[in-house]
Amino acid sequence: MNDAHSRPVTGHVPVLRLGDVLLVTLQGDLHDSTAQQLQQDLSDTIVRTGVRGVLIDISGVEIVDSFLGRVLAEIAAQAKLLAARTVVAGMRPAVAITLVELGLTLPGLSTALSTEAGMELLSQQAPASRAGGARRESP
């Protein structure tokens, strides 16, 4: 049996730019240091590129603990402060149940069932006004 999904990811998580969106695909469980590095990399890339969206595909993640849940919430909060929106795609039912049981509501995150739906959700938002780094949010 292949245990690629259960092995912790160490080192660097690739961040791909697709137009105005950064795409991150998480596979397996993340070490705490890797999750923190991802958080920093995303913030740096948002500032450097001026993207308006971050899509995090977690379909390859079987377990989310309170630390990773908090990291996802912090990524969304930082992205929002940097005028970008965050969508988490591909959440498994067991992950959603765990997040609810842990009391993690993940404020600032939108969710989508698939990466394609997440890209569509991010494309529906109004074009960003980058003057001075400000953007109006739709209600």
C-alpha positions as CSV (number, residue, x, y, z in Angstrom):
1,M,0.0,0.0,0.0
2,N,1.3,3.4,-0.9
3,D,1.4,5.7,2.1
4,A,2.3,8.9,0.2
5,H,-0.8,10.6,1.6
6,S,0.1,9.9,5.2
7,R,3.8,10.9,5.1
8,P,4.5,14.4,6.5
9,V,5.5,16.9,3.8
10,T,8.9,18.5,4.7
11,G,10.7,21.4,3.2
12,H,9.0,23.6,0.6
13,V,5.5,23.6,-0.7
14,P,5.3,24.9,-4.2
15,V,3.3,28.1,-4.8
16,L,2.1,28.4,-8.5
17,R,0.8,31.6,-10.0
18,L,-2.1,31.2,-12.4
19,G,-3.0,34.7,-13.6
20,D,-4.2,36.7,-10.5
21,V,-4.4,33.6,-8.3
22,L,-1.8,31.7,-6.3
23,L,-2.4,27.9,-6.3
24,V,-1.1,25.7,-3.5
25,T,-1.8,22.0,-3.5
26,L,-1.2,20.2,-0.1
27,Q,-0.4,16.5,-0.2
28,G,-0.3,14.5,3.0
29,D,0.3,16.0,6.4
30,L,2.5,19.1,6.9
31,H,5.2,19.5,9.5
32,D,4.7,22.6,11.6
33,S,7.8,24.3,10.2
34,T,6.7,23.6,6.6
35,A,3.2,25.1,7.3
36,Q,4.8,28.2,8.8
37,Q,7.2,28.5,5.8
38,L,4.2,28.2,3.5
39,Q,2.4,31.0,5.4
40,Q,5.5,33.3,4.9
41,D,6.0,32.3,1.3
42,L,2.3,33.1,0.4
43,S,2.5,36.5,2.1
44,D,5.7,37.4,0.4
45,T,4.4,36.2,-3.0
46,I,1.1,38.2,-2.6
47,V,3.1,41.4,-2.0
48,R,5.6,40.7,-4.8
49,T,3.1,39.8,-7.5
50,G,-0.1,41.7,-6.5
51,V,-2.4,38.7,-7.0
52,R,-6.0,39.0,-5.8
53,G,-6.6,35.3,-4.8
54,V,-5.1,32.3,-3.0
55,L,-6.5,28.9,-3.7
56,I,-5.4,26.1,-1.3
57,D,-6.3,22.6,-2.5
58,I,-6.4,20.3,0.5
59,S,-7.9,17.3,-1.3
60,G,-4.7,15.3,-0.5
61,V,-4.9,16.1,3.2
62,E,-6.6,13.4,5.3
63,I,-6.2,14.9,8.7
64,V,-6.2,18.6,9.8
65,D,-5.2,19.3,13.4
66,S,-5.7,22.5,15.3
67,F,-2.3,23.8,14.3
68,L,-2.9,23.4,10.5
69,G,-6.4,24.8,11.0
70,R,-5.0,27.9,12.7
71,V,-2.4,28.3,9.9
72,L,-5.1,28.2,7.2
73,A,-7.0,30.9,9.1
74,E,-3.9,33.0,9.5
75,I,-3.1,32.7,5.8
76,A,-6.6,33.9,5.0
77,A,-6.3,36.8,7.5
78,Q,-2.9,37.9,6.1
79,A,-4.1,37.6,2.5
80,K,-7.1,39.7,3.3
81,L,-4.9,42.4,4.8
82,L,-2.8,42.2,1.6
83,A,-5.9,42.7,-0.6
84,A,-6.3,39.1,-1.6
85,R,-9.0,36.5,-1.0
86,T,-8.4,32.9,0.1
87,V,-10.4,29.8,-0.9
88,V,-9.8,26.3,0.4
89,A,-10.8,23.6,-2.1
90,G,-11.3,19.8,-1.9
91,M,-12.0,19.4,1.8
92,R,-12.8,15.9,2.7
93,P,-15.8,15.2,4.9
94,A,-13.7,13.8,7.7
95,V,-11.6,17.0,7.7
96,A,-14.7,19.2,7.8
97,I,-16.0,17.1,10.7
98,T,-12.7,17.4,12.6
99,L,-12.6,21.2,12.1
100,V,-16.1,21.5,13.5
101,E,-15.3,19.3,16.5
102,L,-12.2,21.4,17.2
103,G,-14.3,24.5,17.1
104,L,-12.3,26.0,14.2
105,T,-14.6,28.1,12.0
106,L,-11.8,29.4,9.8
107,P,-12.9,33.0,9.5
108,G,-12.0,34.7,6.3
109,L,-11.9,31.5,4.3
110,S,-14.3,30.6,1.5
111,T,-14.6,27.0,0.5
112,A,-15.2,25.1,-2.7
113,L,-15.7,21.4,-3.4
114,S,-13.0,21.3,-6.1
115,T,-10.1,23.3,-7.5
116,E,-12.1,24.2,-10.5
117,A,-15.0,25.5,-8.4
118,G,-12.4,27.5,-6.3
119,M,-11.0,29.1,-9.4
120,E,-14.5,30.0,-10.5
121,L,-15.3,31.5,-7.1
122,L,-12.1,33.6,-7.2
123,S,-12.9,34.7,-10.8
124,Q,-16.4,35.9,-9.7
125,Q,-15.0,38.6,-7.4
126,A,-14.9,42.1,-8.7
127,P,-11.5,43.2,-10.2
128,A,-9.2,44.5,-7.5
129,S,-8.4,48.1,-7.2
130,R,-4.7,48.1,-6.5
131,A,-4.3,51.9,-6.0
132,G,-2.6,52.2,-2.7
133,G,-3.1,48.5,-2.1
134,A,-6.8,49.0,-1.3
135,R,-9.7,47.0,-2.6
136,R,-13.4,47.2,-2.0
137,E,-14.9,44.0,-0.8
138,S,-18.4,43.0,-2.0
139,P,-20.8,42.3,0.8
